Amino acid sequence: MIRDQETLNILLNSIARFVRERLVLHEAIVAETDAIPAELAAEMKDLGLFGLAIPEEYGGMGLTMEEEVLATFEIAWTSPAFRSLFATNNGIGAQGIVIDGTDAQKQRYLPRMATGEIIGSFALTEPDVGSDAASLRTTAVRRGDHYVLNGTKRYITNAPEAGVFTVMARTDPESRGAGGVSAFIVERGAPGLSLGAIDRKMGQKGAHVCDVIFEDCRVPAENLIGGREGIGFKTAMKVLDKGRITIAAVCVGVAERMLDEALRYACERVQFGKPIAEFQLVQAMLADSKAEIYAARTMVIDAARRRDLGQDVSTEASCAKLFASEMCGRVADRAVQIFGGAGYLAEYGIERFYRDVRLFRIFEGTSQIQQLVIARNMIRNR
């Protein structure tokens, strides 16, 4: 839902201007250096981007889901790496606390996450646990007023920069399923917590990922999210439902950017005496991309509105993420094809987007997992 259209328009215009005037100009530099300049990170904080989805009572903007996806469309006009820096504070790195945290946990962490003073990270995936998240092996054993965590988390976004981690660990060794999983807030510097080397990736340079290792890591019992054991997996699924809608919105925004680049090039590139945009086979690629982006955008907004109404959006979130991420990959492929040989060269930038968007069909649930979620929900609800 949109609460105040005029205020939202001011925010969207500010974000769009910042993205186009500041971030787009630094895309190549970030890709080359694998780092986001400190001055840009500071500007993101000043603009409030780290607290878009954090409730207003904790210093954030408290955007509704619909407002957030509209903002995400604008943010995603540029390299996904920029958004990645503050995305976990609005999504998986903070939402576990927002949704299920105690009042004390919210007061302690959310205000600092809203300003970007600390960056949040979500630690669920493990070396042998990915799509089958309920079978995670990281353990948490209660010892007096602390829990002791042991295990390794893998592919953890923003781990190198994170000041706080939302960690899923098994507190009930007798339960091998989701019921034995609990969620913890683990601060950077906790005894027994260490980080692996930053992973080298296919794309999204500037967005950092690494292992998070727990070796007899002591975590205060008061950092058990919600103060209850056994609800961690449910917390994770709530977080992922929201995250899937947001990732779908990112796919729409970056696809619109790629199509804009492809259209511009098609209108400028001359072959056989006329712009290639006048050739019908090129027009078909442009038209298919436009139609699919429109469909994905509509799905994302509908899913967001349903979530704002308090509906269970597990199916809609997976539908939006599945369609939008697959769509984004097709648009990227067509864009490179329209650029032709130039599309394969780094100087034109489109090959970078081609690599960057490949991740969207994998993280926060692969396309195949989305298909399973959708089908299982259909069967369960028939």
N, C-alpha and C positions, 0 to 999 in steps of 0.2 A: 504494500500500500504506500501511497505517496501522501505524506502528512501536510506538507506546504510546498506547492509546486514552485512558487517564486523563489523561496529559499533554496530549494533543490537545484533550480536552474542556475543560480549564482554559483553553487558548489560545482556543478558539472562544467560550467564555463571556465571556472578557475582551474579545474583539473585538466580540461582539454587544452587550455592555453599553456599550462606548465609542461604538459607532455610534449606538445609540438614545439614550444620555444626553448625548452631546456633538455628534456630527456632524449628526444629524437636526435638532437645534435651530438649526443655523446654515445650513441649506440656502438659505433665502430671502435671507439676508445675502450669501452667496457669489454667488448668482445676480444680486443687485442691484449688487454691487461688482466682480464679475469677479475676485475675489481670495480666497484661502484665508487666514484669520487666522493670523498667525505663531504664536500660542499653540497652535492646533490642529496645525500642522505639527510643533511641538516635541513635543506629546503623541504624535503618530504615531511620531516617532523613539524616544521613550521606550518605547513599546509594542513596538518592534521591527519595525514594518510595512515599513520600507524594506529589510529583509534577510530577509524570509520565505523566499525561494527561493535565497538565496545560501548556499553551503556553510558548514557550521559552522566549518571550519578558517580561514575568512576573516571570522568574526565574525557570520555570519548564522544563521538557524534551520535552514537546510538541509531545508526541508519537502519531502517527496515530492510527486509530482504530485497524487496523490489527496488528501493533506493540504492542499495549496495550494488545490485547487478547493473543498474544504469550507470553508476560511477565506474564500475569495472569495465564496461564497454569502452569508456573513455581512456582509462588507465592502460588498457591492453592495446592501444593504438601503437605502442612502442615495444621495444624488446621485453619479453616476459621476465627477464632478470631484474628489472627495476621493481616490478610489482612483488617479486619473490621476497625482497628484503623486508617489506612491511606486511606481506600477505599473511604470514603465520600469526602475527599479532591480531589480525582481524578474523582469522580462520582457525585452523587446527591447533595452533599454538596457544590460543587463549580461550577458545569456545568451550573447552571442557570445564574450565573454571567458571565461565559465564553461565553455562547451562546447569552444572551440577555442583559447583563449588560451594563451600560454606561461606557465610558472611565474612568471617575473618580472612579466609583465603582470597575472596574478592577484594576486600579492602587492602590487603597486603600487596597484591600483584597487579591488579587491573589498572590502577592509576599510572603506574610506571610503564606499563605496556602501552597505554593510550598515548603517552607522550613520546614513546620510542626510547625511553631511558634504558629499558631492557627489551630484548627480543625474545619471543617465545618460540619453542620448537616442540614438535609432536613426535614422540618416539614409540612407534608401534612395530614396524617391520624389523625382522631379524634375519641373520644369514640363511636360516632354513625355514623361515616363516614369512610369507608374503601375502598371497591371496587368501590363504587359510589362516587368517589372523587369530582365530580362536585357539589355535594350537601353539601359541607362543610359549617359549621356554624360560624367559627371564623370570627369576623367582624373587619374592619379597617375603622375608620371614620376620615376624614380630619378635622383638627382643626388648622388653621393657617399654620405654617411651620412644623407641625407634624401630624402624624396619630396616633390614639389611638386604640390599638388592644385589643380585648377581646375574650377569648375562650381557649380551651384546646386541645393540640395535644397529641396523644398517640403512643406508640411503636416507639419512635424516637431514631434511632441508633446514638450512640456517643453523645447523649444529655448531659450526665454527664461530658464529657470532652470538649464539644464544646465551641469555642470562638465566633462563629458566626453561626446564623441560617438562612436558606432560608425558609421563612414562607409564606404559601398560606393563604390568607384571603379574605373575601368578601367585596369589596368596593362599590358595587351597590346592596343595599338591595332589589331593585325592580326586579332584575334579579336573578332568583333562579338557573340558570344553569351555565355553564362554563364561559359565557361572563361577569359575575359579579365578577370574581376572579382575584386578583392581587397578585404579588409576592413581598416580602419585605426582606431586609437584616436586621436582628435584632442581635445586639451585646449582648454577655453575660454581665450581669450587667445593662442592660437597666432597667429604673424604671418600675416596674410592671411585670417583668419577673421572674418566679420562676420555680423550678424543683421539680418533685415528687420523691418518693423513687425509687431506682434502682430496676427494675423488676427481679424476679427470673424466669429463663427460663429452658426449657427442655435441651437445649444444648448450644453450642457456649459460654461457660464460658470464661470470659475475654473480651467479646464484650458486652458493656453495653447499656441498653435501659431504658428510663423512660419517664414520662409525661413532657410536657413543657406547662406551664400555663401562660396565659396573662391576667392580671387584670389591666385595664386602662394603658396598657403598651405604653409608648410614644416612637415613632420611627420617626426620622427626615424624612421629605418628600423626601429628596435627596436619601434616602435608598429604594425608590420604584424602583424595578429592571426595567431597561429600561426607567425609567422616565414616564411611561404610565400606566394608570389603565386599567384593563380588559384583559390583555394579560398573566396573571399569569398561567392560566390553560394550555395555549398553551406552555408556558415555561416548565411547569411540564411534559407535554407529550414528549417534545423533550428530556428532561433529562432522562425520563424513557425509551425511545427507546434505548438510549445509554446504560443505566444501565442494561437493559434486555440482551443485547449482552454480557456485562461484566459478569453478573451473570451466564449466560450460559457457559462462559469460565471457571469460578470458578468451576462449576459442572463438567466440563471435567477434570480439574486438580485434583480435590479431588477424582474423580472416578478412575483416573489412579493410584493414591496413594493406594486406597483401593484394587484395582485389584492386584497391585504389592504385597501388604501384603498378600492377599489371595493366590496368586500363590506361594509365598515363603513358606507359611505355608503348602500348599498342597504338595509341593515337599519334605518337611521335616517330615510331620506327617505320621507315618507308621501304617497301619492297615491291618490285614490279610496278614502280611508278605511283604507288599510293600507300597510305598508312595501313599497316596490317590489321588494324581495327575494322577495316572495311571488308576483310575476308570472312566469309560466313563461318568457316570452321573455328576461327579465332572468336568470332561473336558467340558461337555456341559455348565455348569454354567460359567466356565472361558471363553469359546469361545463366548457365548452370550454377556458377559460383554465386551469383546474386540471389538466385532463387533459394539455394540451400542455406545461405547466410540468413535470409529473411525467415525461413522456416525455423532455424535454430534459435534466432533471436526471439521469435514468438514463443517457442517452447520454454526458453529460459524465463521470460517474464511471467508466463503462466505458472510455472513451478514456483517462482518466487512469491507470487500473489497467494497461491495456495498455502505456502508455508506461513506467510503473514497472517492468514486466517486460522492458523493453528491446526491445519489438516496434516495427516500423515503423508509425507511426500516421498517416501522411500522409492516408490515406483517412478514418479515423475522426475525426481532428481537423477535416477539412473538413466531414464529415457533421455533427458536433456544432455547428460554428460556423454552418453554413448553416441547420440546423433551429432552433437556439436563437435566432439573431438574427432570423429571420423570425417565429418564435413571439413573441418579445418585442415586435415591431412590432404584431402582431395583438392581444396583450394590452393594449398601450397604447391602441390604437384602441377596443377594447371598454370599457376603463376610462373613457375620455372620454365614450363613448356612455352608459354607466351614470350618470355624473355629469350628463349632459344639458347644459343651459346653464351650470351651475356648472363643468363640466369645461373650458369655454372661457375661464374667468376665471383670472387669474394667482393670485388669493388662495387658491385651493384647492390649487394646486401640481401637480395632475395634468397640466396642459398643459405644464409644464416637463419632466416625465418624458417626455411624448409627443415633445417636441423632442429631448431628450437621447438617447433610445434610437435615433433614426433613424440615427445614425452607425454603429451596430453592424453594419448590413448593408453598410457600405462599407469601413471600414478593416480592415487586416490581411487583405486579400483580399475583394473584393466577393462577393455571393451568386453572381453569375454565374461568377466565377473559381473559387469552391468547387465549383460544378457541373462545370466543366471538369476540375478536379483529380480529382474523384471518378470521372468517366467515363473519363478517360485512364488512371487507375490500374486501373480495371476491365478496360479493353481490354488493357492491358499485361500484366496478371496472369491473363488467362483461360487 
